Structure formats: structure tokens, C-alpha cells
Amino acid sequence: MAAPKSLAPGAYLPGDLAVELDLAAPIGLGGPKRQARWVQERLCLAGFGLRIDGNFGSATEQQLKNFQQANGLTTTGRYAQPEHDLLTLPFVRALNPVDIVDRKLGALTVAVAHQHIRQHPVEAGGINSGPWVRMYMDGEEGPEWLWCAGFSFFMLYQASYLLKQAAPMKSAVGVDTVVDRAKAAGNFLSEKDAKTTAGKAKIRPGSFFLVRANSSHWSHMGIVSEAGDATFNTCEGNSNDNGSSNGFEALERVRNYAGKDFVVWS
């Protein structure tokens, strides 16, 4: 198998992620459905839209030729190493090591999140689906796999990996589970306490924010990149311009403190 050439030594590559970033063999018309779907997703994410159905047919071949022509490659209509290296480059850029000099875990978590967001993680091929979602959700995808927690923990784990230290909390895909674990560990900061001077001082870069739907349910979460007096900046996944808890991309936002609780790290 041939990995993208720009994947640097020490890059974060957990679980089965290496399988998607490896090229076992060139693929063309009638190729294996799983690999064909990956090609189609990557083409769509690169702006060469087509139906993502796992069938490498004439439309996929033509869009691949269009991509090849646009990027100065030989227009073979086959997906080989040159096409693979270009179309997987956003993922490689997101996974490559971040400078850790003079950065503690929280600041590094934010730096990693910014690196990912610069590559515009976005869904492809359906609700909560596509290679970015699978990356953050340990291979899972589909309507039920809301990925805001997966995004947040992926950034925390990538930063922990680079620092060669254990992550401060076990990852979870449900925000309510995150709340339960934070309360058990003494890392939960309520909205009421967050509004005090002492509480606000605990909300450092890399803390998690939690959107409270009601007294017993939290619907969304993300990473605090900077906390101010009235608002805080975030990096968050599965969101959109109106801050939905089931959006379609990862982005930076500004939020207020109303209806928010936090997970803070000592």
C-alpha cells in the first residue's frame, strides 16, 4: 500500500484511518465499490461534483479526467498515486504534526483544531457522512452519528498524542455521556459558576463548551479557543452558520455564555 507522500513522520493516524489514506492499487471503471466511493467523495470535496454511490462508472471517470486536467495530470480517468496524493492532501495537512514548542495540552488542542478547520471539514454523501466524519467518529457515519463530540475528542487526542501524554478524559460520542464523566471527575463547570470571576478563569483554551438543551440533556459541544467576559470563541464540528447541533461542517464561531456549561482541565 502507498500512503500519501506528504504524510509526515509522527503524524496522528489512529485506528483504521490509515486504510483510507493508503492506496492499495489504482482504480478505474468498475473498480471495488468501497474504494470507488472514496474516490467519489474526494472528488466532490474538491469541487468536482457527482453522485456518491460506490459505482465507478462513466460519470466518475469523466470527473476524474476533469480533475486531472485541472491539475496538470495525464487524463487517464484512472485513480492512481498522483491523484491520490492531491485528493487526500487536506486530510494529510490536518493530521500532520503541529509545533508543540511551549504549548500545553489546551493550547495545542486549539492549534490542532485550527489546523483541521483550515482544511474545511465538511460532510459528503449524506447526513453525518463522508471521510471527515469517519475520521472523527472512528469509522462510523450516517444520520444517527452526530459528530460534534467526535470532533472535539479527536482534537484533544491528537494534541495528547503529539505531547506523548494520556488524554484527560475517555472519548465519547454522546454529549450527555461527556457531562456525566466530567461531573464524576470534578471537571464540570456550570453556567452559573462560569459567570463568576473565579469560574471564568478556569475556562482556558482547550476547554470544552456544552450546549444545554434542558436540565438533563446537552445537545452540542465544541472546543473553547479563547474566553472573554461576555463571549467566547470556539472550534466546533457538526455545526453551521446558525450554530445548529446537527450541521454539516467544522468551523470557528463566537458564542455567549447563556445556556452553556463547560468541561475544564486542571
C-alpha positions in Angstrom: 0.0 0.0 0.0 1.2 3.5 -0.8 0.4 6.3 1.7 0.2 10.0 0.6 3.8 11.2 0.2 3.1 14.4 2.3 2.2 12.4 5.4 5.0 13.4 7.8 6.7 11.1 10.3 4.9 11.3 13.6 1.5 12.2 12.1 -1.6 11.2 14.1 -3.1 8.2 12.4 -5.4 6.3 14.8 -7.5 3.2 14.2 -8.3 2.3 10.6 -7.7 5.8 9.3 -4.5 4.5 7.6 -6.7 2.3 5.3 -8.4 5.3 3.8 -5.2 7.2 3.4 -3.4 4.3 1.7 -3.7 3.4 -2.0 -3.7 -0.4 -2.3 -3.9 -0.3 -6.2 -5.0 2.1 -8.9 -8.7 2.1 -9.6 -10.8 2.7 -12.7 -14.1 1.8 -14.4 -15.8 -1.0 -12.5 -13.5 -0.8 -9.5 -14.3 -2.0 -6.0 -17.3 -0.2 -4.5 -15.7 0.9 -1.3 -12.7 2.4 -3.0 -14.9 3.9 -5.7 -17.0 5.7 -3.0 -13.8 7.2 -1.5 -12.8 8.5 -4.9 -16.2 10.0 -5.5 -16.3 11.6 -2.0 -12.8 13.2 -2.5 -13.8 14.5 -6.0 -16.9 16.1 -4.5 -15.0 17.7 -1.7 -12.5 19.0 -4.3 -15.4 20.7 -6.2 -15.9 18.0 -8.9 -19.5 17.1 -8.0 -21.1 13.7 -8.9 -23.3 11.1 -7.3 -21.7 9.2 -4.5 -22.9 5.7 -5.0 -19.8 3.5 -5.0 -20.1 2.7 -8.7 -17.1 3.8 -10.7 -18.9 4.5 -14.0 -18.6 7.0 -16.8 -19.6 10.0 -14.7 -16.8 9.2 -12.1 -14.3 8.6 -14.9 -15.2 11.9 -16.6 -15.0 13.9 -13.3 -11.7 12.3 -12.6 -10.5 13.3 -16.0 -11.7 16.9 -15.4 -9.8 16.9 -12.1 -6.7 15.5 -13.8 -6.8 18.2 -16.5 -7.4 21.0 -14.0 -4.3 19.8 -12.0 -1.9 19.2 -14.9 -2.1 15.4 -14.7 -2.4 12.9 -17.6 -6.1 12.5 -18.3 -6.3 8.7 -17.9 -9.6 8.5 -16.0 -7.9 6.2 -13.5 -7.2 7.0 -9.9 -3.5 6.3 -9.1 -0.9 7.8 -6.8 -0.7 11.3 -8.3 -4.5 11.7 -8.0 -4.4 10.1 -4.5 -1.8 12.5 -3.2 -3.6 15.6 -4.3 -7.1 14.5 -3.2 -6.0 13.3 0.2 -3.9 16.4 0.8 -6.5 18.1 3.0 -6.6 15.1 5.4 -2.8 14.9 5.5 -2.5 18.6 6.3 -5.0 18.1 9.1 -3.1 15.1 10.6 0.5 16.2 10.2 2.2 17.3 13.5 1.7 20.7 14.9 4.6 22.6 16.6 4.5 21.7 20.3 7.1 24.1 21.5 6.0 26.0 24.6 2.4 24.7 24.2 0.5 22.9 26.9 -2.3 20.5 26.1 -5.2 23.1 25.9 -3.3 25.5 23.6 -2.1 22.6 21.5 -5.7 21.2 21.2 -6.8 24.6 19.9 -3.9 24.7 17.4 -4.8 21.3 16.1 -8.4 22.3 15.8 -7.4 25.4 13.8 -5.3 23.2 11.5 -8.3 20.9 10.8 -10.7 23.8 10.2 -8.4 25.4 7.7 -9.0 22.3 5.6 -12.8 22.8 5.8 -14.0 19.5 7.2 -17.5 19.0 5.7 -19.9 16.2 5.2 -20.1 14.3 1.8 -22.5 11.7 0.5 -25.3 12.2 3.1 -26.2 13.5 6.6 -23.3 13.0 9.0 -21.3 11.1 6.3 -18.1 11.3 4.4 -14.4 10.9 5.1 -14.2 13.8 7.6 -17.0 12.3 9.7 -15.5 8.8 9.6 -12.2 10.3 10.7 -13.7 11.9 13.8 -16.1 9.1 14.5 -13.7 6.1 14.4 -15.1 4.9 11.1 -18.8 5.4 11.8 -21.1 7.6 9.7 -24.8 8.1 9.0 -27.8 10.2 10.2 -27.6 9.0 13.8 -23.8 9.7 14.2 -23.8 13.4 15.3 -20.1 14.2 15.3 -19.6 17.3 17.5 -18.2 15.2 20.3 -16.1 13.1 18.0 -14.5 16.2 16.5 -13.8 17.7 19.9 -12.2 14.5 21.3 -10.2 13.9 18.1 -8.5 17.3 18.6 -7.8 16.5 22.2 -6.4 13.1 21.4 -4.3 14.4 18.5 -2.8 17.0 20.8 -2.2 14.4 23.6 -0.5 12.1 21.1 1.8 14.9 20.0 2.7 15.6 23.6 3.1 11.9 24.3 0.7 12.1 27.3 -2.6 10.5 28.2 -5.8 12.4 27.3 -7.6 13.7 30.4 -10.9 12.0 29.5 -12.0 9.0 27.6 -13.7 9.9 24.4 -17.4 9.7 23.9 -19.9 10.3 21.1 -22.8 11.5 23.2 -22.6 14.9 24.9 -24.7 13.6 27.9 -22.0 11.0 28.5 -19.3 13.7 28.4 -21.3 15.6 31.1 -21.6 12.5 33.3 -17.9 11.8 33.1 -17.0 15.5 33.7 -19.2 15.6 36.8 -17.7 12.4 38.1 -14.2 13.6 37.6 -14.9 17.1 39.0 -14.2 18.8 35.7 -17.7 20.1 35.1 -18.3 23.9 35.3 -21.9 25.0 35.3 -23.1 28.2 33.6 -23.8 29.7 37.0 -20.2 29.2 38.1 -18.8 30.2 34.7 -20.3 33.6 35.1 -18.2 34.3 38.3 -14.7 35.7 38.0 -13.2 32.6 39.6 -15.2 30.3 37.3 -14.4 32.2 34.1 -10.7 32.0 34.9 -11.0 28.2 34.7 -12.2 28.3 31.1 -8.9 28.2 29.3 -8.1 27.4 25.7 -8.9 23.8 25.0 -11.8 23.5 27.5 -15.0 22.0 26.1 -18.2 24.0 26.0 -21.6 22.2 26.3 -24.9 23.5 24.9 -27.6 22.7 27.4 -31.0 21.7 25.9 -32.7 21.3 29.3 -31.7 20.4 32.9 -30.8 16.8 32.0 -29.8 16.9 28.3 -27.0 18.6 26.4 -27.3 18.8 22.6 -24.0 20.0 21.3 -20.3 20.6 22.3 -17.1 22.0 21.0 -13.7 23.5 22.0 -13.2 26.9 23.6 -10.3 28.7 21.8 -10.5 31.9 23.8 -12.8 33.1 26.6 -13.8 36.7 27.1 -16.1 38.5 29.5 -19.3 38.3 27.5 -18.5 35.8 24.8 -16.0 33.0 23.9 -14.5 31.8 20.6 -15.0 28.2 19.6 -13.8 25.5 17.2 -16.6 23.0 16.7 -17.8 20.2 14.4 -21.2 19.2 13.0 -22.3 22.9 13.1 -23.2 25.6 10.6 -23.7 29.3 10.4 -26.6 29.3 12.8 -24.9 27.1 15.3 -27.0 24.0 14.7 -26.3 20.9 16.8 -26.6 18.9 13.6 -25.0 21.0 10.9 -22.6 19.8 8.2 -19.1 21.3 8.8 -16.4 22.2 11.2 -15.9 25.9 11.8 -15.0 28.7 14.2 -17.7 30.6 16.0 -18.4 33.2 18.7 -20.9 32.2 21.4 -22.3 33.8 24.5 -22.5 32.1 27.9 -26.2 31.7 28.1 -27.3 28.0 28.2 -23.6 26.8 28.2 -21.8 24.6 30.7 -18.1 23.6 30.4 -15.6 20.9 30.9 -12.4 22.4 32.2 -9.0 20.8 32.6 -6.8 21.4 35.6 
